Amino acid sequence: MADGIQINTGTGPIVAAELIGTAALQRVKLVLGNVDTDSGDVSVSNMLPITGTGLTIASIATGTVNVVNVISASNVTVASVATGTMNVVNVLSASGVTVASVATGTMNVVNTVTVTAANVTVASVATGTMNVVNVLSASNVTVASVATGTFSMSGTSNVAVVSTYVPVTIGNGNFTVTNSGTAVQISVASVACSYVVLVGNSTNTGSLWVGGSTVTVGNGLPLLALQTQRLDINNLNKVYVNADANGESGTYVYVV
């Protein structure tokens, strides 16, 4: 027999339909919920849950990328937005979630709430604003750099901020430990910095010892001739050096 069911017109309830050719195709709505449960129609505010692996939302040149209500997903990648806004909202119980860069605009990561998330990465925003809100109880969450603009975090737990600042100035200097056993500052003047890299001069016969104001010979970070050491510190005058022998010296480079 032919496909389709004939309905007597003019009687009974009205059924939503769309006429295709000579046949009326019934229109239906998706409803969420388990058996005998109505959790509401699928809509913009009540989206269809998706479980998947290797989901990729590719880049757009200008506009908005929205990732909303992704539940129980694995390896979800949201690629770059050249200009515009990227919103990642309500990504629950996800693993391996990567939100890539926004060249200019705003990146919002909101309500990534889970006790089982791992390796969640929010990449760089070149210019604009990055908001990371209510990322709770996640592990290995990395928020990468914002070159210029505003970075804000609210209600987060176990989050590592890789960088929110790109250094713009570089400086250098030198130091000498005149008397072994007496620590000296590499800079008596207050000089703000992001980090400093020290190197022992090639003429040194023993070790330099790097630390704070109480650093002593044998009780600090040893630095031999031509060895380098980076220290993340906000001022050069907080770094002291001692030495095995009189007259040992070194140089340093710092960025602001």
N, C-alpha and C positions, 0 to 999 in steps of 0.2 A: 504494500500500500504506500501511498505518497507520504512524505514527511509532513508534519504539522498537524495542528488540532483546530478544527473549525468551531468557532464560537458564534452562537446565535446573537446577532446584533439587536440592540434595543431592550434586552433583558439582562438582569443580574448586575453585579458590580462592574465598574469601569476599570479596565486593566490598562496601564500605561504601555504604549506600543509605538513603534516607529515603522512606517510603511516603506518596505523595500520591494520594488517591483509591484507584484500583486499580493504579496504576503505581508502581514503585520508581525514584526519582530518584537516580542515582549521586552520591555526595559525593566531592569532590576537594579537594586542597590546592594552593596556589600555591607553586612552587619558583623561587627566584631563580637567575640564571645564564644565560650564553650557550649556544649549541648545544653539546651534549655536555659541559656543565659544570653541576655541582650546587653552588650557593652557599648551600644550606640553605633550609629552609622559611621562608615569611613568618611572622614572629612579632612579639611586642612588642619583642624585642631585635634582630630582624633584619627591619626594616620594608621595605615595598615602596617603592623609590625613585620619586619623583614629579618630573617636569619640567613646569613650567608658568609662566604669566605672569599677573600680576594676581591672585595667591592672597590671600584674605582670611580670617583667623580672627577672628570677631567677638567682642564683649565678653561676659563673664559677670559676674553680680552678685557671687556668692560661690563660690569653689572654686579650681580649678587649670586653667591653660592650658598645654599641653605642645606644643611644636613640635620634633619630633625627626627627625633624619636627612632634612632637606629638601636634596636634591642638585640642583644646576644650576637653581635657581629664579630667577625675575626678578620684581621688584616684589611681594614678599611682605609683607603687613601683618598684624601680630598686634595686635588692638585691646585695649582696656583691661579690667583686672580690678579690680572695685570693692574686694573683700576676698579675699585668698587668695595664691596663688603663681603666677608665670609663669615657665616654663622654656623657654628656646630653646637647643636642644642639637644640635650637629653640623649646622649649616647651612653647606653647602660650596658654593663657587663661586657665591655669590648676588650679585645686583645690585639695588640699590634696596630693601633690606630695612628695614622699620620695625617696631620693637617699641614699642607705645604704653604709656600710663601704667598704673601700679598704684597705686590710692589708698592702700591699707593692706596691707602684706604684704611679700613678697619677690619680686624679679626676678632671675633667673639667666640669664646669657648665656654659654654654655659651648661651647668648641671651634668657634667660627666661624673656620675655618681655610681660607685661600685666598689666592692671589696675585692674584686677579682681581676681588675684591669692591670695590664702589664705593658710596658714599652709603649706608652702613649707619647707622641711627639708633636709639639706645635712649633712649626718652623718660623722663619724670620718674617718680619714686616719691615720693609725698607723705610717707608715714611708713613706715619699715621698712628693708629692706636691699636694696642693688643689688650684684650680683656680676658682673663681667665678666672671664671667665677664658679664656686661650689664644685671644685674637683676634689672629691672626698675619698680618703682611704685607698688611693691608687698607689701602685708601685712602679718605680722606674718611669716617672712622668718627667719629661724634659720640655722646657719652654725655651725656645731659642731666642735669638737676638732681635731687638728693635733698634734699627740704626738711628732713626730720628723720630721723635714723637713721644707718646705716653705709653707706659706699661703699668697695668694694674692687676692685682691679684686679690681675690676675696674668698674667704671660706675654703681655703685649700689645705691639703694635708699631704705630706711626703712628696713635695714637688721640688725639682731641681731647676733653678733658673740658670741657664748657661751664660747668657750675656744680655744686658740691656744697654750697653754703651760701647761705642767704637772709639778708641783713643785717637786724638787728633794732633798731639804734640809729642815730640821725642826730645830727650835731653841726655846729657852724659856728664861724667865727672871722674875723679880719682881720689884715692885715699892712701894714707901711709900710717902704719902702726909703728910709731917711733920707739916705744919701749914695750918689749914683750911682757905680757901679763897685765897691760893697761889697755882696756877696751877703748876704741875711738868710734865716734859717729862717722858714717860715710859722708854726712852733710850736717854741719852744725846748724845751718839755716833751715827753716821750715820750708820744705818743697813738697807740695801735693803731688801724688802720683797714683796710678792704678797698679803698677807693678814695677819692679826693678830687677835687672839681670846683672850679677856681679861676676867678675873673672879675676883670677889670680895672675899677677904679672909673671912673665917667663923667667925673671931673675930670682924669684923666690926660692929659698932653699928648704923651707918647711911648709907647714900648713897654716893657712888663715883659718880662723874660727869665727863663724857668723852666727849672730843671735841678737838678743835684746841687750839692754843696758848692763845686765849682769853676766854677759858671756865671758867665759874664762878659757884659758888654754886647755884643751881636752874636754871641754864641756860646752859644745856648740856644734854647728854644722861645719865639718872640715872642708876646706877648699884648697886644693893643690894648685901649683903653677899651671896656667892655661885651662884650668877647669872652670866651668860656668855653673851658676846657680840662680834660678828665678825665685823671687819672693813676691807674693801678692800682698801689698801693703799700701796704705793710703798716704804715707809721708816718709821721705827719705831719712828724716832725723830720728826715726824709730829703729833704724838698722845700725847695729854696732858690730865691729870686727876686732878680734884679738889675733895674736900671732905667736908662732913658736920662737921666732927670732926677731931681734930689733931691726927695724927698717923695712920689714916686709910690706908689700903694697899691692894695690889692685885698681881696677877701673870698673865703672858701671854705666849702664844705659837704662833710662827709665822712660815710661810713657805716661802722659796725662790725658 
